[in-house]
Amino acid sequence: MPSYDYDLFVIGGGSGGVRAGRLIGAMGKKVALAEEYRMGGTCVIRGCVPKKLFVYASQFSEHFEAAAGYGWSVGETRFDWPTLVANKDREIARLEGLYRQGLDNSDVEIFDSRAVLVDDHTIEILKTGQRVTADQILIATGGHPNPHPALPGHELCISSNETFHLEQLPKAIIIEGGGYIAVEFANIFHGLGVDTTLIYRGKEILSRFDHDLRQLLHAAMVAKGIHVRCVEVIEEVKRQHDGRLGVRLYSGDELVADQVMLAIGRTPNTKSLGLDEAGVELDELGAIKVDEYSRSSKANIWAVGDVTNRVQLTPVAIHEAMCFIETAFKNNPTKPDHRQIATAVFSQPEIGTVGLTEEEAAKEYREIEVYRALFRPMRNTLSGAKDKMLTKLIVDAASRKVIGAHILGPDAGEMAQLLAIPIKAGCTKDDFDRTMAVHPTASEELVTMYKPSYRLVNGERIDG
Ligand SMILES: Cc1cc2nc3c(=O)[nH]c(=O)nc-3n(C[C@H](O)[C@H](O)[C@H](O)COP(=O)(O)OP(=O)(O)OC[C@H]3O[C@@H](n4cnc5c(N)ncnc54)[C@H](O)[C@@H]3O)c2cc1C
């Protein structure tokens, strides 16, 4: 048996890499981990966590407005962007420290450097030029925002990365993209008082989500004052004499803004990583090709998380890492399960969703029942807020199983997390009906929609 410096070398200190490194280190294995930027990866440093803090900040403008209906007089309000950024930075630094401490506690050796593969067992630490060897290698290098090099003026644009450190809050921003990151940032900036335009090339924002969620959120965003322009593309961005950015659209319209943000997808971090030298194959989109167990084309090299471009979410990267640990270090081959992943869009109103959309279910099942309630949540009655709430369940008529749940409204993300449990467990609509409601809540609708709003048989809608 050849001997190696480490049992496992992890490249990338994000959601997937840190989880794998920490738990395998705690098993008494010799583990090293290299991180080229900041420990915690995208989620902690420039993704989920700082974004959610910005979401909270952006919600206060609506809270202040709503307060009047409940008898409160809120005095003059003022928002200070540098304070938000500084407080967010402090929290991120705290979390980064916890990630590092977790690795230290598990005796994982940390290299604060970029690392690349030299061959299938050798890794080079670029900062020092040191070469180390490992029996098993885990690549968890994540991804980065697509910089859209084909767009004239793309170098003037920012991505989600830069939004977290803007020196000034722009007066006007144009965001290109229709995925959850674009939509969330449109809501964040609008809530902070920025004149916000969302440009999306598709017919409707948030493709792959249930059509009701897409349309209702779009309408709610427009009603709040966000300019949403679908079937539209940015063709050129130019710096004007006054320092602002001039944007020419496909339609010929010209817009002006202080910042243009591109959120048009993320590219796996596989460039200049030595993958060729190690014999690791990529797919046509540049992601690492893995089998059902997250093993690459090289038997001792594994990959989890965004670098494999399966489902780009933190809990998915962590789940894949947990399965990798079982497979590679516990002699218990375990495949990640990518079905029924609950997810949220932290828009205003929020989206929470799990399982199949109505469209997917209609294709997959002969007959489905759709239970749908669109109503004004109680909290919006006295406040006068216009936002409606949607609760929607998709049921397979033959087995009675609930196969999809879609919510738009306050705390929808929290509800999706809880709904994921009965849906994963295969509960039926009758189980839902047998469950007593919690009253008065918005989520009680989920257990009180007794009659289907409509059915789809072989994809055809039958009302009643
Ligand atoms: C703006 C934004 C908001 C998001 N919001 C959510 C959300 O609300 N919920 C959710 O579930 N997901 C969200 N995500 C997605 C989530 O952040 C990612 O899916 C998750 O971080 C992926 O984890 P990972 O371990 O694959 O990679 P990452 O967390 O990206 O970590 C990869 C790490 O590898 C490092 N690295 C790369 N190459 C090297 C190298 N050669 N040597 C050393 N280090 C290297 C990088 O610096 C990075 O720290 C969001 C993402 C973004 C961008």
The ligand as a MOL file (V3000), in Angstrom:
LIG
                    3D

  0  0  0     0  0            999 V3000
M  V30 BEGIN CTAB
M  V30 COUNTS 53 58 0 0 0
M  V30 BEGIN ATOM
M  V30 1 C -26.1910 35.3230 -3.8240 0
M  V30 2 C -26.4110 33.8820 -3.4820 0
M  V30 3 C -27.4440 33.5410 -2.6430 0
M  V30 4 C -27.6570 32.2070 -2.3240 0
M  V30 5 N -28.7010 31.9010 -1.5020 0
M  V30 6 C -28.9260 30.6220 -1.1550 0
M  V30 7 C -29.9730 30.2890 -0.2720 0
M  V30 8 O -30.7340 31.1590 0.1760 0
M  V30 9 N -30.1460 28.9860 0.0580 0
M  V30 10 C -29.3190 28.0090 -0.4270 0
M  V30 11 O -29.5080 26.8420 -0.0810 0
M  V30 12 N -28.3210 28.2920 -1.2840 0
M  V30 13 C -28.0970 29.5740 -1.6470 0
M  V30 14 N -27.0520 29.8700 -2.4800 0
M  V30 15 C -26.2520 28.7750 -3.0440 0
M  V30 16 C -25.1930 28.2700 -2.0610 0
M  V30 17 O -24.4270 29.3480 -1.6010 0
M  V30 18 C -24.3050 27.2330 -2.7490 0
M  V30 19 O -25.1120 26.2340 -3.3190 0
M  V30 20 C -23.3440 26.5820 -1.7570 0
M  V30 21 O -22.5300 27.5410 -1.1460 0
M  V30 22 C -22.4970 25.5390 -2.4830 0
M  V30 23 O -21.5580 24.9860 -1.5950 0
M  V30 24 P -20.2030 24.3510 -2.1570 0
M  V30 25 O -19.5490 23.7100 -0.9990 0
M  V30 26 O -20.4920 23.5490 -3.3460 0
M  V30 27 O -19.3420 25.5820 -2.6780 0
M  V30 28 P -18.9810 26.9920 -2.0490 0
M  V30 29 O -19.7780 27.2980 -0.8400 0
M  V30 30 O -19.0450 27.9510 -3.1870 0
M  V30 31 O -17.4730 26.8200 -1.5770 0
M  V30 32 C -16.4350 26.6140 -2.4760 0
M  V30 33 C -15.1730 27.1840 -1.8620 0
M  V30 34 O -14.0530 26.7020 -2.5830 0
M  V30 35 C -13.0800 27.7230 -2.6450 0
M  V30 36 N -12.1810 27.3890 -3.7640 0
M  V30 37 C -12.4810 27.3490 -5.0800 0
M  V30 38 N -11.4360 26.9010 -5.7890 0
M  V30 39 C -10.4480 26.6560 -4.8890 0
M  V30 40 C -9.1230 26.1470 -5.0060 0
M  V30 41 N -8.6160 25.7750 -6.1800 0
M  V30 42 N -8.3770 26.0420 -3.8920 0
M  V30 43 C -8.8890 26.4050 -2.6800 0
M  V30 44 N -10.1430 26.8610 -2.5200 0
M  V30 45 C -10.9150 26.9720 -3.6130 0
M  V30 46 C -13.9010 28.9840 -2.8200 0
M  V30 47 O -13.1840 30.1340 -2.4270 0
M  V30 48 C -15.0880 28.6920 -1.9220 0
M  V30 49 O -14.8900 29.2030 -0.6240 0
M  V30 50 C -26.8060 31.2000 -2.8320 0
M  V30 51 C -25.7390 31.5410 -3.6710 0
M  V30 52 C -25.5420 32.8650 -3.9990 0
M  V30 53 C -24.4200 33.2250 -4.9110 0
M  V30 END ATOM
M  V30 BEGIN BOND
M  V30 1 1 1 2
M  V30 2 1 2 3
M  V30 3 2 2 52
M  V30 4 2 3 4
M  V30 5 1 4 5
M  V30 6 1 4 50
M  V30 7 2 5 6
M  V30 8 1 6 7
M  V30 9 1 6 13
M  V30 10 2 7 8
M  V30 11 1 7 9
M  V30 12 1 9 10
M  V30 13 2 10 11
M  V30 14 1 10 12
M  V30 15 2 12 13
M  V30 16 1 13 14
M  V30 17 1 14 15
M  V30 18 1 14 50
M  V30 19 1 15 16
M  V30 20 1 16 17
M  V30 21 1 16 18
M  V30 22 1 18 19
M  V30 23 1 18 20
M  V30 24 1 20 21
M  V30 25 1 20 22
M  V30 26 1 22 23
M  V30 27 1 23 24
M  V30 28 2 24 25
M  V30 29 1 24 26
M  V30 30 1 24 27
M  V30 31 1 27 28
M  V30 32 2 28 29
M  V30 33 1 28 30
M  V30 34 1 28 31
M  V30 35 1 31 32
M  V30 36 1 32 33
M  V30 37 1 33 34
M  V30 38 1 33 48
M  V30 39 1 34 35
M  V30 40 1 35 36
M  V30 41 1 35 46
M  V30 42 1 36 37
M  V30 43 1 36 45
M  V30 44 2 37 38
M  V30 45 1 38 39
M  V30 46 1 39 40
M  V30 47 2 39 45
M  V30 48 1 40 41
M  V30 49 2 40 42
M  V30 50 1 42 43
M  V30 51 2 43 44
M  V30 52 1 44 45
M  V30 53 1 46 47
M  V30 54 1 46 48
M  V30 55 1 48 49
M  V30 56 2 50 51
M  V30 57 1 51 52
M  V30 58 1 52 53
M  V30 END BOND
M  V30 END CTAB
M  END
